[in-house]
Amino acid sequence: MDNLRAVLQIIVALGLLNVWLIRFSQSTPYRGGQARSMPEEFAAYGLPAWLLYVVGALKVGSALCLLLGLWFSSLVMPAAAVVGVLMVGALAMHVRIADPWKKSLPAGLMLSLCLFIGLGMVR
């Protein structure tokens, strides 16, 4: 179980870092509305520009904590919880603007992985 949790932590962390650091300004088929970048996506949801940076800091920070959690297990549960809450928010935003369900898949997958990580921490 510990090995599976570690793999899931790495998958979630690298996924978040990819989206927020590498693909931040790139188009993907999963962006909300007709957005072609992360700032456009937040605008499509009707969210203020400053929130983009708050969410980004939380996601990048949580990703780093998930990676550090491979050595410091006390970081894992809070990081997975933060990501989980943010993914619930992401799902709500997709619903809010009536996106096709396909666009919600990454957020749903990340939420599921965070639940598995969290459940693996409870003993």
N, CA, C and O atoms as CSV, one atom per row, in Angstrom:
chain,resi,resn,atom,element,x,y,z
A,1,MET,N,N,0.819,-1.195,0.000
A,1,MET,CA,C,0.000,0.000,0.000
A,1,MET,C,C,0.864,1.261,0.000
A,1,MET,O,O,0.533,2.241,-0.667
A,2,ASP,N,N,1.964,1.238,0.742
A,2,ASP,CA,C,2.839,2.407,0.783
A,2,ASP,C,C,3.427,2.720,-0.585
A,2,ASP,O,O,3.556,3.888,-0.952
A,3,ASN,N,N,3.786,1.682,-1.346
A,3,ASN,CA,C,4.346,1.900,-2.677
A,3,ASN,C,C,3.302,2.495,-3.617
A,3,ASN,O,O,3.610,3.389,-4.404
A,4,LEU,N,N,2.077,2.005,-3.535
A,4,LEU,CA,C,0.999,2.539,-4.372
A,4,LEU,C,C,0.732,4.002,-4.030
A,4,LEU,O,O,0.572,4.835,-4.921
A,5,ARG,N,N,0.687,4.305,-2.740
A,5,ARG,CA,C,0.465,5.689,-2.319
A,5,ARG,C,C,1.589,6.593,-2.831
A,5,ARG,O,O,1.327,7.709,-3.279
A,6,ALA,N,N,2.803,6.132,-2.770
A,6,ALA,CA,C,3.939,6.917,-3.253
A,6,ALA,C,C,3.821,7.176,-4.753
A,6,ALA,O,O,4.082,8.285,-5.220
A,7,VAL,N,N,3.430,6.160,-5.496
A,7,VAL,CA,C,3.250,6.332,-6.950
A,7,VAL,C,C,2.142,7.353,-7.225
A,7,VAL,O,O,2.285,8.209,-8.098
A,8,LEU,N,N,1.042,7.260,-6.479
A,8,LEU,CA,C,-0.062,8.206,-6.673
A,8,LEU,C,C,0.355,9.633,-6.309
A,8,LEU,O,O,-0.039,10.587,-6.979
A,9,GLN,N,N,1.136,9.771,-5.270
A,9,GLN,CA,C,1.646,11.091,-4.892
A,9,GLN,C,C,2.469,11.688,-6.026
A,9,GLN,O,O,2.327,12.867,-6.350
A,10,ILE,N,N,3.318,10.881,-6.618
A,10,ILE,CA,C,4.171,11.357,-7.708
A,10,ILE,C,C,3.318,11.722,-8.918
A,10,ILE,O,O,3.558,12.748,-9.554
A,11,ILE,N,N,2.329,10.900,-9.240
A,11,ILE,CA,C,1.456,11.182,-10.383
A,11,ILE,C,C,0.709,12.499,-10.187
A,11,ILE,O,O,0.675,13.336,-11.089
A,12,VAL,N,N,0.115,12.682,-9.018
A,12,VAL,CA,C,-0.626,13.918,-8.746
A,12,VAL,C,C,0.315,15.116,-8.779
A,12,VAL,O,O,0.011,16.131,-9.405
A,13,ALA,N,N,1.452,14.999,-8.109
A,13,ALA,CA,C,2.400,16.114,-8.044
A,13,ALA,C,C,2.903,16.510,-9.428
A,13,ALA,O,O,2.904,17.691,-9.775
A,14,LEU,N,N,3.329,15.533,-10.214
A,14,LEU,CA,C,3.851,15.854,-11.549
A,14,LEU,C,C,2.743,16.378,-12.465
A,14,LEU,O,O,2.985,17.244,-13.306
A,15,GLY,N,N,1.535,15.854,-12.300
A,15,GLY,CA,C,0.406,16.368,-13.082
A,15,GLY,C,C,0.144,17.831,-12.787
A,15,GLY,O,O,-0.041,18.633,-13.704
A,16,LEU,N,N,0.129,18.181,-11.508
A,16,LEU,CA,C,-0.101,19.579,-11.124
A,16,LEU,C,C,1.026,20.480,-11.615
A,16,LEU,O,O,0.773,21.558,-12.153
A,17,LEU,N,N,2.257,20.044,-11.433
A,17,LEU,CA,C,3.395,20.859,-11.873
A,17,LEU,C,C,3.387,21.024,-13.392
A,17,LEU,O,O,3.743,22.087,-13.900
A,18,ASN,N,N,2.994,20.000,-14.106
A,18,ASN,CA,C,2.898,20.085,-15.559
A,18,ASN,C,C,1.884,21.154,-15.969
A,18,ASN,O,O,2.180,22.013,-16.799
A,19,VAL,N,N,0.698,21.095,-15.385
A,19,VAL,CA,C,-0.370,22.027,-15.757
A,19,VAL,C,C,-0.026,23.456,-15.366
A,19,VAL,O,O,-0.254,24.386,-16.140
A,20,TRP,N,N,0.515,23.633,-14.179
A,20,TRP,CA,C,0.723,25.000,-13.664
A,20,TRP,C,C,2.062,25.620,-14.032
A,20,TRP,O,O,2.185,26.845,-14.017
A,21,LEU,N,N,3.056,24.830,-14.357
A,21,LEU,CA,C,4.364,25.401,-14.694
A,21,LEU,C,C,4.731,25.249,-16.167
A,21,LEU,O,O,5.390,26.123,-16.730
A,22,ILE,N,N,4.319,24.165,-16.792
A,22,ILE,CA,C,4.713,23.914,-18.180
A,22,ILE,C,C,3.603,24.296,-19.155
A,22,ILE,O,O,3.868,24.939,-20.171
A,23,ARG,N,N,2.366,23.909,-18.857
A,23,ARG,CA,C,1.260,24.126,-19.799
A,23,ARG,C,C,0.375,25.317,-19.429
A,23,ARG,O,O,-0.726,25.459,-19.961
A,24,PHE,N,N,0.841,26.155,-18.539
A,24,PHE,CA,C,0.081,27.309,-18.046
A,24,PHE,C,C,-0.470,28.168,-19.186
A,24,PHE,O,O,-1.622,28.599,-19.138
A,25,SER,N,N,0.333,28.411,-20.187
A,25,SER,CA,C,-0.064,29.284,-21.303
A,25,SER,C,C,-0.433,28.508,-22.563
A,25,SER,O,O,-0.580,29.095,-23.635
A,26,GLN,N,N,-0.581,27.212,-22.438
A,26,GLN,CA,C,-0.877,26.391,-23.613
A,26,GLN,C,C,-2.327,25.929,-23.613
A,26,GLN,O,O,-2.954,25.785,-22.563
A,27,SER,N,N,-2.838,25.703,-24.800
A,27,SER,CA,C,-4.188,25.191,-24.964
A,27,SER,C,C,-4.214,23.686,-24.703
A,27,SER,O,O,-3.282,22.968,-25.065
A,28,THR,N,N,-5.282,23.220,-24.075
A,28,THR,CA,C,-5.515,21.789,-23.908
A,28,THR,C,C,-7.003,21.539,-24.143
A,28,THR,O,O,-7.804,22.467,-24.033
A,29,PRO,N,N,-7.381,20.322,-24.459
A,29,PRO,CA,C,-8.803,20.033,-24.673
A,29,PRO,C,C,-9.625,20.066,-23.390
A,29,PRO,O,O,-10.848,19.935,-23.440
A,30,TYR,N,N,-8.974,20.238,-22.244
A,30,TYR,CA,C,-9.681,20.190,-20.966
A,30,TYR,C,C,-9.906,21.561,-20.346
A,30,TYR,O,O,-10.526,21.654,-19.287
A,31,ARG,N,N,-9.431,22.603,-20.958
A,31,ARG,CA,C,-9.633,23.953,-20.418
A,31,ARG,C,C,-11.111,24.317,-20.469
A,31,ARG,O,O,-11.835,23.941,-21.391
A,32,GLY,N,N,-11.532,25.050,-19.463
A,32,GLY,CA,C,-12.932,25.449,-19.373
A,32,GLY,C,C,-13.340,26.388,-20.492
A,32,GLY,O,O,-12.550,27.216,-20.944
A,33,GLY,N,N,-14.579,26.251,-20.931
A,33,GLY,CA,C,-15.104,27.116,-21.988
A,33,GLY,C,C,-14.260,26.994,-23.243
A,33,GLY,O,O,-13.907,25.897,-23.673
A,34,GLN,N,N,-13.946,28.141,-23.817
A,34,GLN,CA,C,-13.111,28.188,-25.023
A,34,GLN,C,C,-11.692,28.665,-24.705
A,34,GLN,O,O,-10.960,29.094,-25.597
A,35,ALA,N,N,-11.310,28.585,-23.426
A,35,ALA,CA,C,-10.014,29.104,-22.974
A,35,ALA,C,C,-8.852,28.382,-23.644
A,35,ALA,O,O,-8.899,27.179,-23.901
A,36,ARG,N,N,-7.805,29.161,-23.918
A,36,ARG,CA,C,-6.575,28.617,-24.509
A,36,ARG,C,C,-5.391,28.700,-23.565
A,36,ARG,O,O,-4.287,28.285,-23.919
A,37,SER,N,N,-5.602,29.230,-22.370
A,37,SER,CA,C,-4.538,29.343,-21.373
A,37,SER,C,C,-5.188,29.352,-19.990
A,37,SER,O,O,-6.406,29.480,-19.868
A,38,MET,N,N,-4.377,29.219,-18.970
A,38,MET,CA,C,-4.902,29.223,-17.609
A,38,MET,C,C,-5.579,30.559,-17.267
A,38,MET,O,O,-6.669,30.539,-16.695
A,39,PRO,N,N,-4.988,31.712,-17.587
A,39,PRO,CA,C,-5.689,32.976,-17.299
A,39,PRO,C,C,-7.033,33.074,-18.024
A,39,PRO,O,O,-8.009,33.559,-17.452
A,40,GLU,N,N,-7.092,32.620,-19.270
A,40,GLU,CA,C,-8.357,32.638,-20.007
A,40,GLU,C,C,-9.376,31.695,-19.362
A,40,GLU,O,O,-10.573,31.981,-19.347
A,41,GLU,N,N,-8.898,30.587,-18.837
A,41,GLU,CA,C,-9.804,29.632,-18.192
A,41,GLU,C,C,-10.443,30.247,-16.947
A,41,GLU,O,O,-11.649,30.113,-16.741
A,42,PHE,N,N,-9.654,30.910,-16.127
A,42,PHE,CA,C,-10.209,31.550,-14.929
A,42,PHE,C,C,-11.192,32.650,-15.324
A,42,PHE,O,O,-12.211,32.842,-14.661
A,43,ALA,N,N,-10.887,33.367,-16.397
A,43,ALA,CA,C,-11.817,34.397,-16.893
A,43,ALA,C,C,-13.116,33.750,-17.380
A,43,ALA,O,O,-14.198,34.293,-17.156
A,44,ALA,N,N,-13.017,32.601,-18.041
A,44,ALA,CA,C,-14.212,31.904,-18.526
A,44,ALA,C,C,-15.115,31.500,-17.366
A,44,ALA,O,O,-16.337,31.456,-17.514
A,45,TYR,N,N,-14.523,31.206,-16.221
A,45,TYR,CA,C,-15.300,30.834,-15.040
A,45,TYR,C,C,-15.856,32.065,-14.312
A,45,TYR,O,O,-16.647,31.932,-13.379
A,46,GLY,N,N,-15.439,33.258,-14.742
A,46,GLY,CA,C,-15.892,34.471,-14.082
A,46,GLY,C,C,-15.164,34.740,-12.773
A,46,GLY,O,O,-15.683,35.435,-11.899
A,47,LEU,N,N,-13.966,34.191,-12.639
A,47,LEU,CA,C,-13.189,34.357,-11.413
A,47,LEU,C,C,-12.231,35.540,-11.537
A,47,LEU,O,O,-11.759,35.841,-12.634
A,48,PRO,N,N,-11.941,36.209,-10.428
A,48,PRO,CA,C,-11.009,37.346,-10.481
A,48,PRO,C,C,-9.587,36.892,-10.805
A,48,PRO,O,O,-9.184,35.780,-10.464
A,49,ALA,N,N,-8.848,37.754,-11.456
A,49,ALA,CA,C,-7.487,37.417,-11.894
A,49,ALA,C,C,-6.578,37.048,-10.727
A,49,ALA,O,O,-5.733,36.164,-10.865
A,50,TRP,N,N,-6.735,37.709,-9.580
A,50,TRP,CA,C,-5.861,37.426,-8.439
A,50,TRP,C,C,-6.029,35.991,-7.934
A,50,TRP,O,O,-5.090,35.409,-7.390
A,51,LEU,N,N,-7.230,35.419,-8.115
A,51,LEU,CA,C,-7.482,34.066,-7.628
A,51,LEU,C,C,-6.661,33.031,-8.395
A,51,LEU,O,O,-6.320,31.980,-7.852
A,52,LEU,N,N,-6.350,33.322,-9.636
A,52,LEU,CA,C,-5.493,32.445,-10.446
A,52,LEU,C,C,-4.180,32.187,-9.721
A,52,LEU,O,O,-3.706,31.052,-9.674
A,53,TYR,N,N,-3.596,33.233,-9.159
A,53,TYR,CA,C,-2.296,33.108,-8.507
A,53,TYR,C,C,-2.399,32.445,-7.137
A,53,TYR,O,O,-1.479,31.745,-6.714
A,54,VAL,N,N,-3.509,32.662,-6.449
A,54,VAL,CA,C,-3.722,31.987,-5.169
A,54,VAL,C,C,-3.872,30.477,-5.405
A,54,VAL,O,O,-3.225,29.670,-4.738
A,55,VAL,N,N,-4.724,30.111,-6.353
A,55,VAL,CA,C,-4.933,28.701,-6.666
A,55,VAL,C,C,-3.634,28.077,-7.183
A,55,VAL,O,O,-3.287,26.959,-6.801
A,56,GLY,N,N,-2.926,28.789,-8.038
A,56,GLY,CA,C,-1.656,28.286,-8.550
A,56,GLY,C,C,-0.650,28.030,-7.442
A,56,GLY,O,O,0.022,26.999,-7.433
A,57,ALA,N,N,-0.544,28.966,-6.511
A,57,ALA,CA,C,0.389,28.792,-5.390
A,57,ALA,C,C,-0.017,27.592,-4.533
A,57,ALA,O,O,0.835,26.816,-4.103
A,58,LEU,N,N,-1.321,27.443,-4.288
A,58,LEU,CA,C,-1.794,26.303,-3.505
A,58,LEU,C,C,-1.506,24.979,-4.215
A,58,LEU,O,O,-1.092,24.007,-3.582
A,59,LYS,N,N,-1.726,24.947,-5.521
A,59,LYS,CA,C,-1.514,23.700,-6.260
A,59,LYS,C,C,-0.025,23.361,-6.385
A,59,LYS,O,O,0.364,22.210,-6.189
A,60,VAL,N,N,0.799,24.342,-6.707
A,60,VAL,CA,C,2.240,24.079,-6.813
A,60,VAL,C,C,2.808,23.726,-5.436
A,60,VAL,O,O,3.609,22.800,-5.309
A,61,GLY,N,N,2.392,24.464,-4.412
A,61,GLY,CA,C,2.844,24.147,-3.051
A,61,GLY,C,C,2.425,22.755,-2.613
A,61,GLY,O,O,3.210,22.023,-2.010
A,62,SER,N,N,1.192,22.393,-2.917
A,62,SER,CA,C,0.698,21.054,-2.570
A,62,SER,C,C,1.453,19.975,-3.342
A,62,SER,O,O,1.767,18.918,-2.794
A,63,ALA,N,N,1.740,20.240,-4.604
A,63,ALA,CA,C,2.506,19.282,-5.402
A,63,ALA,C,C,3.887,19.053,-4.779
A,63,ALA,O,O,4.347,17.916,-4.670
A,64,LEU,N,N,4.528,20.126,-4.379
A,64,LEU,CA,C,5.851,19.991,-3.756
A,64,LEU,C,C,5.755,19.244,-2.429
A,64,LEU,O,O,6.632,18.447,-2.097
A,65,CYS,N,N,4.685,19.503,-1.669
A,65,CYS,CA,C,4.491,18.779,-0.406
A,65,CYS,C,C,4.233,17.296,-0.648
A,65,CYS,O,O,4.690,16.458,0.129
A,66,LEU,N,N,3.511,16.963,-1.708
A,66,LEU,CA,C,3.301,15.548,-2.029
A,66,LEU,C,C,4.622,14.863,-2.358
A,66,LEU,O,O,4.844,13.714,-1.978
A,67,LEU,N,N,5.497,15.573,-3.066
A,67,LEU,CA,C,6.816,14.995,-3.363
A,67,LEU,C,C,7.664,14.891,-2.098
A,67,LEU,O,O,8.307,13.869,-1.860
A,68,LEU,N,N,7.664,15.940,-1.297
A,68,LEU,CA,C,8.408,15.888,-0.036
A,68,LEU,C,C,7.818,14.851,0.913
A,68,LEU,O,O,8.510,14.319,1.781
A,69,GLY,N,N,6.527,14.574,0.734
A,69,GLY,CA,C,5.857,13.583,1.557
A,69,GLY,C,C,6.387,12.178,1.366
A,69,GLY,O,O,6.104,11.293,2.174
A,70,LEU,N,N,7.148,11.963,0.316
A,70,LEU,CA,C,7.798,10.668,0.142
A,70,LEU,C,C,8.794,10.420,1.274
A,70,LEU,O,O,9.096,9.272,1.597
A,71,TRP,N,N,9.302,11.493,1.874
A,71,TRP,CA,C,10.236,11.402,2.992
A,71,TRP,C,C,9.635,11.879,4.309
A,71,TRP,O,O,10.018,11.412,5.382
A,72,PHE,N,N,8.687,12.816,4.219
A,72,PHE,CA,C,8.054,13.398,5.409
A,72,PHE,C,C,6.547,13.167,5.315
A,72,PHE,O,O,5.817,14.000,4.778
A,73,SER,N,N,6.091,12.043,5.836
A,73,SER,CA,C,4.708,11.615,5.632
A,73,SER,C,C,3.673,12.583,6.205
A,73,SER,O,O,2.519,12.575,5.778
A,74,SER,N,N,4.070,13.407,7.156
A,74,SER,CA,C,3.101,14.346,7.747
A,74,SER,C,C,2.630,15.398,6.747
A,74,SER,O,O,1.625,16.063,6.997
A,75,LEU,N,N,3.315,15.567,5.638
A,75,LEU,CA,C,2.923,16.554,4.626
A,75,LEU,C,C,1.858,16.026,3.668
A,75,LEU,O,O,1.182,16.807,2.999
A,76,VAL,N,N,1.709,14.721,3.602
A,76,VAL,CA,C,0.873,14.114,2.562
A,76,VAL,C,C,-0.609,14.415,2.746
A,76,VAL,O,O,-1.258,14.882,1.811
A,77,MET,N,N,-1.150,14.160,3.916
A,77,MET,CA,C,-2.588,14.320,4.133
A,77,MET,C,C,-3.042,15.769,3.908
A,77,MET,O,O,-4.032,15.983,3.208
A,78,PRO,N,N,-2.360,16.765,4.473
A,78,PRO,CA,C,-2.800,18.147,4.209
A,78,PRO,C,C,-2.706,18.514,2.726
A,78,PRO,O,O,-3.590,19.189,2.197
A,79,ALA,N,N,-1.651,18.077,2.062
A,79,ALA,CA,C,-1.486,18.401,0.638
A,79,ALA,C,C,-2.578,17.739,-0.195
A,79,ALA,O,O,-3.164,18.376,-1.070
A,80,ALA,N,N,-2.852,16.469,0.071
A,80,ALA,CA,C,-3.911,15.765,-0.666
A,80,ALA,C,C,-5.267,16.396,-0.395
A,80,ALA,O,O,-6.105,16.473,-1.294
A,81,ALA,N,N,-5.494,16.848,0.832
A,81,ALA,CA,C,-6.767,17.493,1.179
A,81,ALA,C,C,-6.931,18.818,0.431
A,81,ALA,O,O,-8.011,19.110,-0.083
A,82,VAL,N,N,-5.872,19.611,0.369
A,82,VAL,CA,C,-5.938,20.887,-0.356
A,82,VAL,C,C,-6.228,20.637,-1.827
A,82,VAL,O,O,-7.104,21.281,-2.406
A,83,VAL,N,N,-5.511,19.720,-2.429
A,83,VAL,CA,C,-5.732,19.414,-3.845
A,83,VAL,C,C,-7.153,18.892,-4.048
A,83,VAL,O,O,-7.822,19.272,-5.008
A,84,GLY,N,N,-7.612,18.029,-3.156
A,84,GLY,CA,C,-8.965,17.501,-3.259
A,84,GLY,C,C,-10.018,18.594,-3.232
A,84,GLY,O,O,-10.940,18.594,-4.048
A,85,VAL,N,N,-9.885,19.518,-2.303
A,85,VAL,CA,C,-10.837,20.637,-2.212
A,85,VAL,C,C,-10.778,21.484,-3.480
A,85,VAL,O,O,-11.817,21.889,-4.003
A,86,LEU,N,N,-9.588,21.751,-3.971
A,86,LEU,CA,C,-9.454,22.543,-5.200
A,86,LEU,C,C,-10.055,21.819,-6.400
A,86,LEU,O,O,-10.605,22.459,-7.296
A,87,MET,N,N,-9.955,20.499,-6.424
A,87,MET,CA,C,-10.544,19.738,-7.531
A,87,MET,C,C,-12.071,19.750,-7.464
A,87,MET,O,O,-12.734,19.770,-8.501
A,88,VAL,N,N,-12.629,19.739,-6.262
A,88,VAL,CA,C,-14.086,19.893,-6.130
A,88,VAL,C,C,-14.489,21.250,-6.696
A,88,VAL,O,O,-15.492,21.363,-7.400
A,89,GLY,N,N,-13.698,22.282,-6.385
A,89,GLY,CA,C,-13.962,23.610,-6.951
A,89,GLY,C,C,-13.846,23.619,-8.464
A,89,GLY,O,O,-14.656,24.249,-9.144
A,90,ALA,N,N,-12.852,22.929,-8.997
A,90,ALA,CA,C,-12.680,22.864,-10.456
A,90,ALA,C,C,-13.883,22.182,-11.103
A,90,ALA,O,O,-14.385,22.639,-12.130
A,91,LEU,N,N,-14.338,21.097,-10.503
A,91,LEU,CA,C,-15.516,20.404,-11.031
A,91,LEU,C,C,-16.736,21.328,-11.003
A,91,LEU,O,O,-17.522,21.359,-11.950
A,92,ALA,N,N,-16.884,22.073,-9.918
A,92,ALA,CA,C,-18.010,23.008,-9.811
A,92,ALA,C,C,-17.941,24.085,-10.895
A,92,ALA,O,O,-18.971,24.491,-11.432
A,93,MET,N,N,-16.733,24.547,-11.217
A,93,MET,CA,C,-16.589,25.565,-12.261
A,93,MET,C,C,-16.973,25.008,-13.627
A,93,MET,O,O,-17.612,25.699,-14.421
A,94,HIS,N,N,-16.594,23.785,-13.901
A,94,HIS,CA,C,-16.975,23.171,-15.177
A,94,HIS,C,C,-18.499,23.045,-15.276
A,94,HIS,O,O,-19.083,23.297,-16.330
A,95,VAL,N,N,-19.124,22.659,-14.184
A,95,VAL,CA,C,-20.586,22.554,-14.164
A,95,VAL,C,C,-21.208,23.947,-14.327
A,95,VAL,O,O,-22.176,24.122,-15.066
A,96,ARG,N,N,-20.644,24.917,-13.636
A,96,ARG,CA,C,-21.161,26.292,-13.664
A,96,ARG,C,C,-21.270,26.847,-15.079
A,96,ARG,O,O,-22.231,27.543,-15.407
A,97,ILE,N,N,-20.278,26.535,-15.920
A,97,ILE,CA,C,-20.314,27.082,-17.289
A,97,ILE,C,C,-20.782,26.044,-18.309
A,97,ILE,O,O,-20.639,26.228,-19.517
A,98,ALA,N,N,-21.343,24.953,-17.794
A,98,ALA,CA,C,-21.946,23.914,-18.642
A,98,ALA,C,C,-20.955,23.314,-19.647
A,98,ALA,O,O,-21.295,23.083,-20.807
A,99,ASP,N,N,-19.735,23.068,-19.183
A,99,ASP,CA,C,-18.744,22.383,-20.021
A,99,ASP,C,C,-19.199,20.951,-20.271
A,99,ASP,O,O,-19.909,20.374,-19.448
A,100,PRO,N,N,-18.797,20.374,-21.403
A,100,PRO,CA,C,-19.043,18.937,-21.590
A,100,PRO,C,C,-18.288,18.150,-20.511
A,100,PRO,O,O,-17.251,18.598,-20.022
A,101,TRP,N,N,-18.809,16.984,-20.146
A,101,TRP,CA,C,-18.223,16.202,-19.056
A,101,TRP,C,C,-16.758,15.866,-19.298
A,101,TRP,O,O,-15.998,15.715,-18.342
A,102,LYS,N,N,-16.345,15.746,-20.566
A,102,LYS,CA,C,-14.959,15.403,-20.896
A,102,LYS,C,C,-13.965,16.397,-20.282
A,102,LYS,O,O,-12.866,16.018,-19.877
A,103,LYS,N,N,-14.365,17.666,-20.219
A,103,LYS,CA,C,-13.451,18.680,-19.688
A,103,LYS,C,C,-13.242,18.537,-18.180
A,103,LYS,O,O,-12.281,19.072,-17.627
A,104,SER,N,N,-14.145,17.816,-17.522
A,104,SER,CA,C,-14.040,17.602,-16.078
A,104,SER,C,C,-13.205,16.380,-15.712
A,104,SER,O,O,-12.905,16.166,-14.538
A,105,LEU,N,N,-12.830,15.586,-16.696
A,105,LEU,CA,C,-12.111,14.339,-16.419
A,105,LEU,C,C,-10.817,14.533,-15.620
A,105,LEU,O,O,-10.611,13.812,-14.644
A,106,PRO,N,N,-9.934,15.475,-15.987
A,106,PRO,CA,C,-8.702,15.612,-15.199
A,106,PRO,C,C,-8.964,15.966,-13.739
A,106,PRO,O,O,-8.325,15.419,-12.840
A,107,ALA,N,N,-9.909,16.885,-13.501
A,107,ALA,CA,C,-10.216,17.264,-12.117
A,107,ALA,C,C,-10.812,16.084,-11.356
A,107,ALA,O,O,-10.482,15.863,-10.191
A,108,GLY,N,N,-11.689,15.326,-12.013
A,108,GLY,CA,C,-12.270,14.157,-11.371
A,108,GLY,C,C,-11.226,13.093,-11.063
A,108,GLY,O,O,-11.257,12.472,-10.000
A,109,LEU,N,N,-10.313,12.890,-11.983
A,109,LEU,CA,C,-9.239,11.914,-11.774
A,109,LEU,C,C,-8.337,12.353,-10.616
A,109,LEU,O,O,-7.998,11.547,-9.749
A,110,MET,N,N,-7.954,13.621,-10.606
A,110,MET,CA,C,-7.097,14.126,-9.520
A,110,MET,C,C,-7.803,14.016,-8.169
A,110,MET,O,O,-7.182,13.657,-7.169
A,111,LEU,N,N,-9.091,14.320,-8.141
A,111,LEU,CA,C,-9.855,14.186,-6.895
A,111,LEU,C,C,-9.841,12.728,-6.443
A,111,LEU,O,O,-9.614,12.446,-5.267
A,112,SER,N,N,-10.078,11.816,-7.357
A,112,SER,CA,C,-10.079,10.386,-7.021
A,112,SER,C,C,-8.717,9.941,-6.487
A,112,SER,O,O,-8.641,9.215,-5.496
A,113,LEU,N,N,-7.654,10.375,-7.143
A,113,LEU,CA,C,-6.311,10.001,-6.685
A,113,LEU,C,C,-6.031,10.562,-5.300
A,113,LEU,O,O,-5.425,9.889,-4.467
A,114,CYS,N,N,-6.469,11.791,-5.047
A,114,CYS,CA,C,-6.262,12.389,-3.717
A,114,CYS,C,C,-7.050,11.630,-2.650
A,114,CYS,O,O,-6.585,11.479,-1.520
A,115,LEU,N,N,-8.238,11.157,-3.008
A,115,LEU,CA,C,-9.012,10.347,-2.059
A,115,LEU,C,C,-8.274,9.044,-1.757
A,115,LEU,O,O,-8.201,8.634,-0.598
A,116,PHE,N,N,-7.729,8.388,-2.777
A,116,PHE,CA,C,-6.960,7.157,-2.563
A,116,PHE,C,C,-5.726,7.431,-1.708
A,116,PHE,O,O,-5.397,6.643,-0.821
A,117,ILE,N,N,-5.046,8.540,-1.971
A,117,ILE,CA,C,-3.872,8.904,-1.170
A,117,ILE,C,C,-4.289,9.113,0.278
A,117,ILE,O,O,-3.652,8.599,1.197
A,118,GLY,N,N,-5.359,9.868,0.474
A,118,GLY,CA,C,-5.840,10.150,1.833
A,118,GLY,C,C,-6.287,8.890,2.556
A,118,GLY,O,O,-5.981,8.707,3.734
A,119,LEU,N,N,-7.001,8.029,1.866
A,119,LEU,CA,C,-7.445,6.776,2.481
A,119,LEU,C,C,-6.255,5.887,2.839
A,119,LEU,O,O,-6.295,5.157,3.830
A,120,GLY,N,N,-5.197,5.953,2.029
A,120,GLY,CA,C,-3.997,5.181,2.316
A,120,GLY,C,C,-3.260,5.694,3.542
A,120,GLY,O,O,-2.491,4.959,4.161
A,121,MET,N,N,-3.491,6.949,3.893
A,121,MET,CA,C,-2.834,7.529,5.069
A,121,MET,C,C,-3.564,7.185,6.355
A,121,MET,O,O,-2.983,7.263,7.437
A,122,VAL,N,N,-4.843,6.802,6.249
A,122,VAL,CA,C,-5.637,6.487,7.435
A,122,VAL,C,C,-5.426,5.019,7.791
A,122,VAL,O,O,-5.670,4.133,6.973
A,123,ARG,N,N,-4.983,4.777,8.980
A,123,ARG,CA,C,-4.736,3.389,9.416
A,123,ARG,C,C,-5.267,3.201,10.796
A,123,ARG,O,O,-5.164,2.108,11.353
